[in-house]
Amino acid sequence: MARGRTGAKEKIAVRRQAVIGYRAAGLTFRNIAERLEISVGLCHSDYAAVMEEIKSETETTVREMRTLEYERLELSITALYPRVVKGDLEAISSWIKTIESECRLLKLYDLPRPEESTPEPPLGIDPDLCSPDELRLLLDIMQRQKEARADETPAASTRNSGKSRESQRPGES
């Protein structure tokens, strides 16, 4: 009996292949059904089954490609990050482009924006209205401000730590 089932599966596969071929040639389902001596309903079912199989295979392939591309982008972002933190403008530019690619891949630009949770744009600039060059300039300004604050912070923390030591009781650390 196993042989009979295999023969039936092969027969169905051949018939479905013929349905797709005739359909691609422009024949109607009724014409295909007449040529293959099957019902119009079976002709539709065969066509739908093949299309579903193709759709499933395509979705799997696309999902696998997206996963691979996401992993590549994450590796790029991770590799660029140390240079970005140091203020390397070329790395910042590449980092921005890579993150933009990741956002497009994940379709983050298609998501609705929550109005209430949107943070204030830095320096009163709306990043959505900026060109990539303006965004790079903005990042450069923000980096310089961060460095300026970092330069001020050690002196302030030394003064504060001195005061806090004076106010500590003996034996406290």
C-alpha positions in Angstrom: 0.0 0.0 0.0 2.9 2.4 0.6 3.7 2.2 -3.1 0.1 3.2 -4.0 0.3 6.3 -1.8 3.6 7.3 -3.3 2.1 6.9 -6.8 -0.9 9.0 -5.8 1.4 11.7 -4.4 3.4 11.7 -7.6 0.2 11.9 -9.7 -1.0 14.9 -7.6 2.4 16.6 -7.9 2.3 16.2 -11.7 -1.3 17.4 -12.0 -0.5 20.5 -9.8 2.6 21.2 -12.0 0.4 21.1 -15.1 -2.2 23.4 -13.5 0.5 26.0 -12.7 2.0 25.6 -16.2 -1.4 26.1 -17.9 -2.3 29.0 -15.7 1.1 30.7 -16.5 0.2 30.2 -20.2 -3.0 32.2 -19.6 -5.6 29.4 -19.6 -8.7 29.8 -17.4 -9.4 27.3 -14.6 -12.3 25.9 -16.7 -10.0 25.4 -19.7 -7.4 23.7 -17.5 -10.0 21.5 -15.9 -11.2 20.3 -19.3 -7.7 19.6 -20.5 -6.8 17.6 -17.4 -10.2 16.1 -17.1 -10.7 17.2 -13.5 -13.3 19.4 -11.9 -12.9 23.2 -11.8 -13.0 23.0 -8.0 -10.0 20.6 -8.0 -8.2 22.8 -10.4 -8.7 25.8 -8.0 -7.6 23.6 -5.1 -4.4 22.5 -6.8 -3.5 26.0 -7.8 -4.2 27.3 -4.3 -2.1 24.5 -2.8 0.9 25.3 -5.0 0.6 29.1 -4.3 0.4 28.4 -0.5 3.5 26.3 -0.7 5.4 29.0 -2.6 4.2 31.6 -0.2 5.3 29.5 2.8 8.8 28.9 1.3 9.1 32.5 0.4 8.2 33.7 3.9 10.7 31.3 5.4 13.4 32.5 3.1 12.6 36.1 3.8 12.5 35.5 7.6 15.9 33.7 7.4 17.4 36.6 5.4 16.1 39.2 7.8 17.6 37.3 10.7 20.9 37.0 9.0 20.9 40.7 8.0 19.9 41.7 11.5 22.8 39.8 13.0 25.2 41.4 10.5 23.9 44.9 11.4 24.3 44.2 15.1 27.9 43.1 14.6 28.6 46.3 12.7 27.0 48.4 15.4 28.9 46.6 18.2 32.2 47.0 16.3 31.7 50.7 15.6 30.5 51.6 19.1 34.0 52.1 20.8 35.0 54.5 18.0 31.6 56.3 18.3 32.0 56.8 22.0 35.5 58.4 21.4 33.9 60.9 19.0 35.3 59.5 15.7 33.0 61.4 13.2 33.6 58.8 10.4 32.5 56.0 12.8 29.5 58.1 14.0 28.4 58.5 10.3 28.7 54.8 9.7 27.0 54.0 13.0 24.0 56.2 12.1 23.7 54.7 8.6 23.9 51.2 10.1 21.2 52.0 12.7 19.0 53.5 10.0 19.4 50.3 8.0 18.4 48.3 11.1 15.4 50.4 11.7 14.3 49.9 8.1 14.8 46.2 8.4 12.8 46.0 11.6 10.2 48.3 10.0 10.5 50.6 13.0 9.8 53.6 10.8 6.4 52.1 10.0 5.3 52.0 13.7 3.0 54.7 15.0 4.8 57.1 17.2 3.5 57.4 20.8 2.9 61.2 21.3 3.0 61.2 25.1 6.3 59.4 25.5 8.2 61.3 22.9 11.2 62.9 24.6 12.1 66.5 24.0 14.5 66.8 21.1 18.0 67.9 22.1 18.8 71.6 21.6 15.2 72.1 20.5 15.8 70.4 17.2 13.4 67.8 15.8 15.5 64.9 14.4 12.6 64.0 12.0 13.1 67.2 10.2 16.9 67.0 10.0 19.0 65.8 7.1 21.6 63.1 7.8 24.3 65.8 7.7 22.4 67.9 10.3 22.0 64.8 12.5 25.8 64.2 12.3 26.4 67.8 13.2 24.0 67.5 16.1 25.8 64.3 17.3 29.1 66.2 17.1 27.7 69.1 19.2 26.2 66.7 21.7 29.5 64.9 22.0 31.4 68.1 22.6 28.9 69.1 25.2 29.3 65.8 26.9 33.1 66.2 26.9 32.7 69.7 28.3 30.6 68.4 31.1 33.0 65.6 31.8 35.9 68.1 32.0 33.9 70.1 34.6 32.7 67.1 36.6 36.1 65.9 38.1 36.7 69.3 39.8 33.1 69.5 41.1 33.3 65.9 42.4 36.7 66.6 44.1 35.2 69.6 45.9 32.1 67.6 46.9 34.1 64.6 48.0 36.3 66.9 50.2 33.2 68.4 51.8 31.6 65.1 52.4 34.9 63.8 54.0 34.9 66.7 56.4 31.3 66.1 57.3 31.9 62.4 58.0 32.4 61.3 61.6 35.6 59.5 62.5 35.5 55.8 61.7 33.0 56.2 58.7 34.2 55.6 55.2 
